[in-house]
Amino acid sequence: MCNQGKIAMADTAPFAVWLIPAPSDRRWLSKVIQDYAAEYSTPAFEPHVTLYSGEVQPSENLSEIIAESVAPTSPIALEVMGLNYTADFFKTGFITFASVERLSQLSCAIRDRLITPKEYLLEPHLSLIYKDIPIEQKRLAMLRFVVSVQTVTFDTVKVVMPGAEGWSDVAQWTEQSRYSLVQSTPVG
């Protein structure tokens, strides 16, 4: 459990911190996401596991917070548990992963460095599609996909912010920064 006791304030900006798969896993996952996006006429997005989602104060240096949080980290391999779907837009269809302590520690390290942290329930999953469709369509979409790997390796952390319409406007998500877990330094 992360530290408690800080109170959220106004004038904050929403952000999310993603784990991005290593190139070999990123290639096949991107292809799956692009195929679903084409079939369901929805935007494609970079494959990721959300590590933390919250808000940052204008006075905070988010780049520094993330760099300090990921500095002691190396690439992370997550065990694939299966596929799932829910009525939630952000969990239309997704790969589930076993939870590992390193993920919780990394999420808490980010949260604990923020002036106004937000509770975030870390449920390791990688979405394959974001679309409001009937639950039966979601089920059928996931039945057609077979995960043929036992683990997915993540070697990059990326900070993303939503556009003016919020998180549901997937096409407007923008990358703010990227950090390699191989060297724990900003990539771009």
Buried (B, 14 or more C-beta within 10 A) or exposed (E): EBEEEEEBEEEBBBBBBBBBBBEEBBEBBBEBBEBBBEEBEBBBBBBBBBBBBBBBBEEBEBEEBBBBBBEEBEBBBBBBBEBBBEEEBBBBBBBBBEBBEEBBEBBBBBBBBBBBBBEBEBEBBBBBBBBEBEEEBBEEBBEEBEBEEEEBBBBBBBBBBBEEEEBEEBEBBEEBBBBBBEEBEBEE
